[in-house]
Amino acid sequence: MFSAIHKSRRVAAYCAAAMTAPLLLSAHVAAAEPIENTDPIRFAMNEWTSQNVLTQIAGRILTKAGYNVEYVTAGYTTQLTALASGELTASMEIWGNNAGEGFAKMTKSGEIEVVGENGLLGGGGWIYPEYVEKLCPGLPNWEALKGCASIFATPETLPQGQLIDYPPEWGNKYTLERVTALGLDFKPVSGGSEGAMLAALRSSVASKVPVLVYLWWPHPIFAELKLKRVEAPAWSAECETDPKWGLNPDAAFDCGWEDVKVAVAAWPGMKDKWPKAYKILKNFRIDNDEDMALAHAVDAGQKLNAVADTWISSNEGRWKGWISDAEK
């Protein structure tokens, strides 16, 4: 499994329509008020479906308000420098718990600004297909993994079980530290990319093979497959810094994961150059269920642009309200 994951570093097909090059949407709908600046507002397009959908929706709303918009392919962590410089204007889905230390430092210093929350309540952790519970009695309790790590082993990880982890460029999730602190005989293995991680998960489900994957939610894969979450000890900030806290008195990270409210981030100059657009993004809200449905539609084969267009036509009252509020 590892070799297949490692070699599959392609960008998922659902991004192709939006990420081949910067795309320009001209302001074809007259704004209620003149826009402050005709320069394009440049949105970051990252590596996963929900971010792409939310970005396309946000871009369309700003286009309806009269702004010029561009969508620019950008890596999740590498986008930070571009946001600080103004090369990128905004990014619609920043997870504070995995954006890396750079994001926290740059927001604290004022190099990047958090516009507000986008409405998502995010989480992350270890997931497995429902059928694995028959092979590892005691799941979803994390302690069950102590007695059945071997069923997750691959030729590359023997005798340890394989745990498919985030790629390094997505930020350190301290998976090895958690595995060690909880006394679990697993070897974290980089998933390579979201597409490769999902391919490994789908392949395992098709063959009814045990698999354990670090993944986040909301995510459309939960609408596609019957997946369960490992129930780890409750998260606490002290768990990650104080070895004496928690189950293992000799190690930090003997707990689960922090839930996080997902943010919209921007170049600090946005609020002065395009103040109404800034306020519109501040008003932007989509909840977990809506987000998963939108992303699942794309993953199921609908075109990204079509999904975004449908949302716009079906939610006119919502986004027009965000624009009207921004004009006050």
C-alpha positions in Angstrom: 0.0 0.0 0.0 2.8 2.4 0.9 4.4 2.3 -2.5 1.1 3.1 -4.2 0.5 6.0 -1.8 4.1 7.3 -2.3 4.0 7.2 -6.0 0.6 8.8 -6.4 1.3 12.5 -6.0 -1.0 13.8 -8.6 -3.4 16.7 -8.0 -6.9 15.2 -7.7 -9.0 15.5 -10.8 -11.6 17.7 -9.2 -9.1 20.5 -9.0 -8.3 20.4 -12.7 -11.0 22.7 -13.9 -10.0 25.4 -11.4 -6.3 25.0 -11.0 -4.7 24.8 -14.4 -3.9 28.5 -14.4 -5.0 31.7 -12.8 -8.5 32.4 -14.0 -10.1 35.8 -14.4 -13.7 36.5 -13.8 -14.7 39.9 -15.0 -17.3 41.9 -13.1 -20.2 41.1 -15.4 -22.9 42.0 -12.8 -23.2 45.7 -11.9 -22.5 46.3 -8.2 -24.9 48.3 -6.1 -22.1 50.7 -5.4 -18.9 51.5 -7.3 -16.0 49.2 -6.3 -13.1 50.8 -4.6 -10.4 49.4 -6.9 -10.5 47.5 -10.2 -7.3 45.5 -9.5 -8.1 41.8 -9.3 -8.7 40.1 -5.9 -6.6 37.0 -6.0 -7.9 33.9 -4.2 -5.6 31.0 -3.2 -6.8 27.6 -4.6 -5.3 24.9 -2.3 -5.1 21.1 -2.6 -8.5 19.9 -1.5 -12.1 19.9 -2.7 -14.0 21.8 0.0 -11.4 24.6 -0.2 -11.9 24.8 -3.9 -15.7 24.9 -3.7 -15.7 27.6 -1.0 -13.2 29.7 -2.9 -15.2 29.5 -6.1 -18.4 30.5 -4.3 -16.6 33.4 -2.5 -15.2 34.5 -5.8 -18.5 34.5 -7.5 -20.1 36.6 -4.7 -17.4 39.2 -5.1 -17.9 39.1 -8.8 -21.6 39.8 -8.3 -20.6 42.7 -6.1 -18.6 44.1 -9.1 -15.0 43.1 -8.3 -12.5 41.5 -10.6 -11.4 38.1 -9.3 -8.6 35.7 -10.0 -8.1 32.1 -8.7 -4.4 31.1 -8.3 -3.0 27.7 -7.5 -1.2 27.8 -4.2 0.2 25.3 -1.7 -1.4 25.3 1.7 1.7 26.4 3.6 3.6 28.2 0.8 0.6 30.5 0.3 1.4 32.3 3.6 4.3 34.2 2.1 2.2 35.3 -0.9 -0.6 36.4 1.5 1.8 38.5 3.5 3.3 40.2 0.3 -0.1 40.8 -1.3 0.6 38.5 -4.2 -2.4 36.6 -3.0 -5.4 38.5 -1.5 -7.3 35.9 0.5 -7.5 32.2 1.4 -10.9 30.8 2.4 -10.1 27.8 4.5 -7.2 28.1 7.0 -7.1 25.5 9.8 -5.3 27.0 12.7 -4.4 23.6 14.1 -2.5 22.5 11.0 -1.4 25.7 9.2 2.0 25.5 10.9 3.9 27.7 13.3 4.4 30.2 10.5 0.7 31.1 10.3 0.5 31.8 14.1 3.6 33.9 13.9 2.5 35.8 10.8 -0.9 36.6 12.2 0.6 37.7 15.5 3.1 40.0 13.7 0.3 41.4 11.5 1.9 40.1 8.3 -1.4 38.1 7.6 -4.8 39.0 8.9 -7.6 36.7 10.0 -10.7 38.2 8.4 -13.1 35.9 10.4 -14.5 32.4 10.5 -16.0 30.7 7.5 -18.6 28.8 9.4 -16.9 25.4 9.5 -16.1 23.6 12.7 -13.2 21.4 11.8 -11.6 18.4 13.4 -9.1 15.7 12.7 -8.1 12.3 13.8 -7.6 8.6 13.0 -10.4 7.0 11.0 -11.1 3.5 9.8 -13.7 1.6 7.8 -16.6 0.4 9.8 -15.9 -3.3 9.0 -12.6 -3.1 10.9 -14.5 -3.2 14.2 -15.1 -6.9 13.6 -11.3 -7.5 13.2 -10.3 -5.2 16.1 -12.9 -5.7 18.9 -13.1 -2.7 21.2 -13.0 0.0 18.5 -13.7 2.9 18.4 -11.9 3.1 21.8 -8.3 3.9 21.1 -7.1 1.2 23.5 -8.3 -1.5 21.2 -5.5 -0.6 18.8 -3.0 -1.9 21.4 -4.1 -5.4 20.7 -4.5 -5.4 16.9 -1.8 -3.2 15.4 -0.6 -6.2 13.3 -3.8 -6.3 11.2 -2.8 -2.9 9.8 0.7 -4.0 9.0 2.1 -3.7 5.4 5.3 -5.2 4.0 6.9 -1.7 4.5 5.9 -1.4 8.2 6.1 -5.0 9.5 5.9 -5.8 12.4 4.2 -2.5 13.1 0.8 -1.4 11.9 0.7 1.3 9.2 -0.9 4.6 10.0 -1.4 6.8 6.8 -0.4 10.3 7.9 -0.6 13.8 6.5 2.1 14.8 4.0 4.9 16.8 5.8 4.0 20.0 3.9 0.6 20.0 5.6 2.2 20.8 8.9 3.4 18.6 11.8 0.5 16.8 13.5 2.8 15.1 15.9 1.4 11.7 14.9 4.6 9.8 15.9 4.6 11.6 19.2 0.9 10.5 19.8 1.5 6.9 18.8 4.5 6.7 21.1 2.9 8.5 24.0 -0.2 6.2 23.8 1.9 3.1 23.6 0.7 2.0 20.1 2.8 -0.1 17.8 2.2 1.8 14.6 4.4 3.4 12.1 3.2 6.7 10.6 3.6 6.8 6.8 3.2 10.0 4.7 0.0 9.8 2.6 1.7 11.9 -0.2 -1.4 13.9 -1.1 -5.2 14.0 -0.4 -5.9 12.1 -3.6 -3.4 9.4 -2.8 -4.8 9.1 0.8 -8.3 8.7 -0.5 -7.3 6.3 -3.2 -5.6 4.1 -0.5 -8.7 4.3 1.7 -11.1 3.4 -1.2 -8.8 0.6 -2.3 -8.8 -0.8 1.2 -12.5 -0.6 1.5 -13.0 -2.4 -1.8 -10.8 -5.2 -0.6 -12.1 -5.2 3.0 -8.5 -4.7 4.2 -7.9 -2.9 7.5 -6.6 0.6 7.2 -6.0 3.5 9.6 -5.8 7.0 8.2 -5.3 10.4 9.7 -8.0 12.6 8.1 -9.9 15.7 8.8 -13.6 16.6 8.9 -15.8 17.8 7.5 -14.8 15.8 4.4 -16.9 14.4 1.6 -15.4 10.9 2.0 -17.7 10.5 5.0 -20.7 10.8 2.7 -19.2 8.1 0.4 -17.9 5.5 2.7 -18.9 4.0 6.1 -16.1 5.4 8.3 -15.6 5.6 12.0 -13.4 7.8 14.2 -11.0 6.5 16.8 -12.1 7.8 20.2 -8.8 9.1 21.8 -8.4 10.7 25.2 -9.9 14.2 25.2 -7.6 17.0 23.9 -6.2 19.7 26.2 -3.6 22.3 25.5 -1.6 21.0 28.4 -1.5 17.6 26.8 0.8 18.9 24.1 3.2 20.7 26.4 3.2 19.1 29.8 4.3 15.4 30.0 2.8 15.1 33.5 -0.7 15.8 32.2 -2.7 12.9 31.0 -2.3 9.1 30.8 1.5 9.0 30.2 3.5 10.9 32.9 6.6 10.7 30.8 5.4 12.0 27.4 3.3 14.8 25.9 0.7 14.2 23.2 -1.1 11.4 25.1 -4.4 12.7 23.9 -6.6 13.3 20.9 -6.9 16.4 18.7 -8.2 19.9 19.0 -11.4 20.9 17.2 -10.9 24.2 15.4 -13.0 27.0 13.9 -11.8 27.4 10.3 -10.7 30.9 9.2 -10.6 33.2 6.2 -7.2 34.8 6.0 -6.1 37.8 3.9 -3.4 40.2 3.0 -3.6 43.0 5.6 -3.9 45.6 2.9 -7.2 44.1 1.6 -9.4 46.0 4.1 -8.0 49.3 2.9 -7.8 48.6 -0.8 -11.2 46.7 -1.1 -13.0 47.4 2.2 -16.4 46.2 1.0 -15.0 43.0 -0.4 -13.2 42.5 2.9 -16.5 42.9 4.8 -18.2 40.4 2.4 -15.6 37.8 3.2 -16.1 38.5 6.9 -19.8 37.8 6.5 -19.2 34.5 4.5 -20.6 31.4 6.3 -21.1 27.8 5.3 -21.7 25.0 7.8 -20.3 21.5 7.9 -23.2 19.7 6.4 -23.5 22.1 3.5 -19.7 22.0 2.9 -19.6 18.2 2.9 -22.6 18.0 0.4 -20.9 20.5 -1.9 -17.5 18.8 -1.8 -19.1 15.4 -2.3 -21.0 16.6 -5.4 -17.6 17.5 -6.9 -15.9 14.3 -5.9 -18.9 12.3 -7.3 -18.2 13.8 -10.7 -20.0 17.2 -11.0 -17.9 20.1 -12.3 -16.5 22.4 -9.7 -17.8 25.5 -11.6 -21.3 23.9 -11.9 -21.5 23.2 -8.2 -20.5 26.7 -7.3 -22.9 28.2 -9.8 -25.8 26.1 -8.4 -25.0 27.3 -4.9 -25.1 30.9 -6.1 -28.4 30.5 -7.9 -30.0 28.6 -4.9 -28.8 31.0 -2.2 -29.3 34.4 -3.7 -30.9 35.7 -0.5 -27.9 34.7 1.6 -25.1 36.2 -0.4 -27.0 39.3 -1.4 -27.5 39.8 2.4 -23.8 39.6 2.9 -23.2 42.2 0.2 -25.9 44.5 1.6 -24.5 44.3 5.1 -21.0 45.1 3.8 -22.4 48.3 2.1 -23.7 49.8 5.4 
